[in-house]
Amino acid sequence: MRTAPNGDDNAFASNRFGDTENAIRFVEALYAAGAERVIINQENIVDEGGGDLYADALVVLLPKDAAAYSRVVKICKLESDREEGSVSADADWEKLECVFLWWD
């Protein structure tokens, strides 16, 4: 099992992914679909004390290639629907350059 650099077994949105390994698989799926980049913003990292870091959101930079764009947006839409609208419902999915996904 892979862990976060701080050794935490569930360092990313554990309420959604459980352990870090599942979160890594999700990010790998975004890259496999064609995401340009997947980023965790500094402001979405919480220090729980004792060096335990936790993140609850990421930004997906969408590819310019139409087929890859469609694949990545499909994953993001499914995740948004699963999380009951973590992406704005009025988002114009055809014109986005990036998607912010957040797990509460």
N, C-alpha and C positions, 0 to 999 in steps of 0.2 A: 504494500500500500504506500502510495506517495503521500507526503504530508507537506504542509506549508513550510517555508524557510524557517519559521520559528518553531517547527515541530508539532504544530497543532493539527489534530486529525480532522477538524471541521472548521477551517479558517475562512470559509466563504459561504454565506447564505445557508447556514446549516438547517434552517427551517424549511428550505426548499430541497437542498441537495444531500443533506446528511453529512457524509464525510467529504473531505477535500477531493478525494479521488473522483467522486461523481461530478463535482464542480469542474474539475479539469476535463473530464469527458465532454461536458457541455461546451466548454470553450473550444476544445478540439473539434467538435462537430461544427461549430461556427466557422472555424478556419477551413475545415474540409469542404464546407459549402461555398467558400470563397470570400469570407470576411477579409477586408483589408487589414484590420487590426482590432484587437479586443483589449480594452484598457480599463483598469481600475483607477479611478480618480483618488487622489490623496484624501479629499474630503469625505470619501466613503470608506475610509479605513478607521476603525475604532480601536483604541488601545484599551483592552479590558484589564490592564494591570499585569504586572509580572512578566511583561514581554509578550503577552498573548494578544495578537492582532487579529481582527475580524473585519471582513468587508461584506457589504450587503448590496452592492450595485456594480454594474459595469456599463461601459459604453462600447457599442459595436459600430465600427466605421464600415460603411457599406461600400461594396465594390462598384466600379463603373460599368463593368461588363453586365449586360442585361440578364443573361442566364444566371450568373452568380448572384446578382442583385436579388433576383426572384427567389432563389434558394435560401439566401440568408434572411430576407424579409419574411419568408414563410416560417422559419424557425422563430424569429422574433415575434411574429404575430401569434403563433401558437403559445409561446411563453407569456405574452401579454394577456391573452385570453385565459390562460391557466391561472394567472395571478390577478384576474379580474381587473384588467386595465392598467397595468403598471406603465403602459404607454398610452398617451392621450388618445381617447376614442375618436377624436376629430383629426388625428394625424393624417396627412396626405401621404400615404405609403409610397406613392409613385415618385415623390420629390425629396424624400429624406436623404441626407448625407450620412447620418448616424442615428442610432437608436440607443436610448438610455433605458436599461432594464434595472429595476429595483425590486428587491424582495424584502418585505416587512417582517 
